[in-house]
């Protein structure tokens, strides 16, 4: 299991230091939630901030775009240092054009689905993706409760990928993940867990990450 601390839960006044702290704690990815206040009811940060904090870690920058028109901003996030860009199928941009734009920069592309969106929506694109993110909360705010009823979507996507010979496709979940439920995510077929408060609010982030990984052995 890969752990991607959600920087949404960090102390924004110490953004760079928080990334360094997660790097040293054993994070696999840095999960950066970009929100525009329109697609979701919250505003976080944009490409300029990501570009400034890129220097604090060599780990994979996993940029999750919760914005209405992701296609318009792909160039900016590519320039900022994103390694993976995921965007929502529910956004306004053309899905294929946005995937193509991401990959034109040599960046890995991913699709995201909200809780009310069926897994089947991503099936036509699986062979072009590095990762699929299944939201296990309604996107917009950290600290929400895990929606276990989203896990059958993970299993459905995993089975479809296997039928297509796509064994390398990563499936990620985001929202409410911690030691108490990460095993269920793992058993459903999840490869990457985004963890916010369960890591950033822990007394020992290294131990929190280790304990979550140990649950998935």
Helices and strands as residue ranges (DSSP letters): E 2-6, G 7-9, G 12-14, H 15-25, E 29-35, H 47-53, G 54-56, E 60-66, G 70-73, H 74-80, E 84-88, H 95-104, E 108-113, G 119-128, E 131-135, G 148-150, H 151-163, E 170-174, H 182-188, E 192-195, H 197-200, H 205-214
